[in-house]
Amino acid sequence: MSCVHATVVCDDCRPLSLQEAPGVGLSLAPSYGSTSIQFANGTISDVALIHGTEAYIQAMKRWDHLDVDPHLLDLENNSETSIAPPFLQRLRSWYQAQLQHHAETSPQATYEELIPIAEMMSTLFSEANKSVPLSKNLVFLAIPDFENSTSDTFTRPIRQLLQLAGLDRLSFQRQSQLSLLHMYDLDDCFGIWLDPVTEVPDEECEKFKGRHIQSVLSVHLDRSSLNLRSMIRDDGIFPHMPGSVKFLWADEDAKANATDWDWMGHALEDFLHDHDLMFDLLLLSGAHVKASNFQQIIRNRCKDNEKIVAQDYLRGLNHHLFAASRGAVQLARVRLCMGGDACMPNSWYPNSEHCKKWTWYSDNDAVRKTEL
């Protein structure tokens, strides 16, 4: 993927120490959390996978169903949090303040039920810090593909939860997008700016094994939920469109019997029928996507699509488990190199040899990119 468009110069540049720092990716799946680290030389290490407690899963359900904009406590301007007390003390102080504020306003407008998510973030980062000492609390976050995951109501708690966990956000992205980056090295393909006014499509960016990929079926399956997303390119981008996501919470008391597998098969069949498309790729993530029963469902539902082949979508278990955190950590390293915008550093600013830079050129056939 391209890290720097050589026609744009950065307004600000990252310190060399940050450009060479390990990137940390945290993934918050509906029933588990995972974290990966990418070192400056490109090596990726999977650090931890932590199964969510019942409180964590319930917090995820609460997050999924948030439909009220609560009055939030501004942690950045809170004098108590500026002292940076221990994590649990900050949680307790915040929770008590929320309860007091909550009693004076609406009985439905609090985020205290989301605290287990902050605890998961803190634990995942702690495991990463044990693996390699981290001087910065910067993380790239993979968030669930809930149906409302682009709404302000859904994204607003992210800042507060990160603050409770003592972390700073490089950015966040949906798990399907980050899993696609790791599994297929595919991402949103923005146009190439040849000059300040001329933009052309980045056609090479859209290819996998020589094929132009315009549609992806994303399936995430774990012990608590089934998540389906139809990813269709629009001018190179995979927009999160209304109706493109189906999120189904499993019955907590259900066992993995034939009836439940039948239910999953029907859910997938209904989703494919509703979208009526021969997808270019199948993306599988989560703890249970390699289960033999589920693989049979996949084969049955995709048997008429010659583009969906097991050699592409079936990987080692850790690839499916850590797909989102691995994708997140790849983008974490990009952000550590260049910040939020695609640009090239000023010539006078120190630049790490581990930070990739690209330039673009055109010939008679197409526009191409080359690494500097």
C-alpha positions, 0 to 999 in steps of 0.5 A, spaced: 500 500 500 502 507 498 504 510 504 506 517 501 504 521 495 510 524 493 506 530 490 504 533 497 509 535 502 507 534 510 505 540 514 508 537 520 513 531 520 514 525 525 520 525 530 525 520 528 523 516 535 516 515 533 518 513 526 522 508 528 517 506 534 513 499 534 506 500 532 501 497 536 494 494 533 488 492 538 482 489 536 476 489 539 472 483 537 465 481 539 467 476 544 475 477 544 480 482 544 487 481 540 493 485 540 499 485 535 505 489 534 509 491 528 516 493 528 520 498 524 523 493 520 516 490 518 516 484 523 509 482 526 508 479 532 502 476 535 502 478 542 495 476 546 488 473 545 484 474 551 477 471 551 472 476 553 468 475 560 460 475 560 461 483 562 465 484 556 460 481 551 454 484 555 458 491 554 459 489 546 451 488 546 450 495 549 455 498 545 452 495 539 445 498 541 447 505 543 441 509 541 442 515 546 447 520 546 449 521 553 452 527 557 459 525 557 464 527 562 470 531 559 476 527 561 481 531 558 478 537 562 477 533 569 482 535 574 482 528 577 484 525 571 490 530 569 494 527 575 494 520 572 492 515 577 492 508 577 487 505 571 482 502 576 482 508 580 480 512 574 475 507 572 472 508 579 472 516 579 469 516 572 464 511 574 462 515 580 462 521 577 457 518 571 452 516 576 452 522 580 451 526 573 446 521 571 442 521 577 441 529 575 439 528 568 436 522 564 436 515 567 438 512 560 444 516 559 450 513 561 456 509 559 458 505 565 456 499 562 462 500 557 467 500 562 469 492 561 471 494 554 476 499 556 479 494 561 480 489 555 484 495 552 488 496 558 489 489 558 491 488 551 496 494 551 499 491 558 500 485 554 504 488 548 508 492 553 510 486 556 512 483 550 516 489 548 517 496 552 513 501 549 515 509 550 508 511 547 501 509 549 499 510 541 494 504 538 491 503 532 484 500 534 480 495 530 472 496 532 466 491 530 462 491 524 456 493 528 450 496 523 451 503 526 458 503 527 459 509 522 454 513 527 456 519 532 453 515 537 457 509 536 464 512 535 463 518 540 465 513 546 471 511 543 475 517 545 473 516 553 474 509 553 481 510 550 482 515 556 480 510 561 485 505 559 490 510 559 491 510 551 492 515 545 489 513 539 492 513 532 486 512 529 481 506 528 477 502 523 472 497 522 475 490 523 472 487 516 477 493 513 483 491 517 482 484 516 482 485 508 488 489 509 492 483 512 489 477 509 489 480 501 493 486 502 487 490 499 485 497 502 481 503 500 484 505 493 484 513 493 486 516 486 493 518 484 494 526 484 499 527 479 499 534 480 495 539 484 489 538 479 490 531 476 487 525 479 487 518 476 485 511 479 490 507 482 488 501 478 494 497 481 491 498 488 485 494 486 488 487 484 489 481 487 493 475 483 492 480 477 484 480 478 481 487 479 477 486 486 470 490 486 466 486 491 468 482 498 464 478 502 466 479 509 464 473 514 466 474 522 464 468 526 465 467 534 462 464 540 457 470 541 455 472 534 455 472 526 457 478 522 456 479 515 458 485 511 458 486 503 464 490 501 463 494 494 468 499 491 465 505 489 471 509 486 476 505 489 473 506 496 469 500 500 464 505 503 460 502 509 453 503 506 446 502 510 444 495 509 451 492 507 452 489 514 448 484 518 450 483 525 447 477 529 448 475 536 447 468 538 443 465 543 447 465 550 444 458 552 445 455 545 450 449 544 454 448 537 449 443 535 446 442 528 440 446 529 445 452 530 449 451 524 443 450 520 441 457 523 448 460 520 447 457 514 440 460 513 443 467 515 448 467 510 443 464 504 439 470 506 444 475 506 447 473 499 440 473 496 438 480 499 445 482 495 444 478 489 452 479 487 457 474 485 463 476 490 470 477 487 473 475 494 471 471 501 474 474 507 473 470 513 475 472 520 474 470 527 475 464 532 470 459 529 470 460 521 475 454 520 470 449 524 468 443 519 461 445 520 461 452 518 466 450 512 461 446 509 456 451 510 461 456 506 462 450 500 454 449 499 453 457 499 459 459 494 459 452 490 456 456 484 461 462 484 468 460 481 471 466 484 471 463 491 476 458 492 479 455 499 486 456 497 484 464 497 480 464 503 482 459 508 489 460 512 492 458 518 488 459 524 492 465 527 491 469 520 483 468 522 484 470 529 489 476 529 486 478 522 484 485 524 489 486 529 495 485 524 491 489 519 491 495 525 498 494 526 500 495 519 496 502 519 499 504 526 506 503 523 504 508 517 501 513 522 507 513 526 511 514 519 507 520 517 501 522 521 494 523 518 495 525 511 499 522 505 505 526 504 512 526 504 517 529 509 520 536 508 527 534 505 530 537 511 527 533 516 530 526 519 526 520 515 527 513 518 529 508 513 524 504 515 518 509 513 516 507 505 516 513 500 512 512 494 512 517 487 508 516 481 509 516 474 505 515 468 507 512 461 503 510 455 499 504 458 497 507 465 499 510 472 504 507 476 508 507 483 515 506 485 518 506 491 523 511 492 
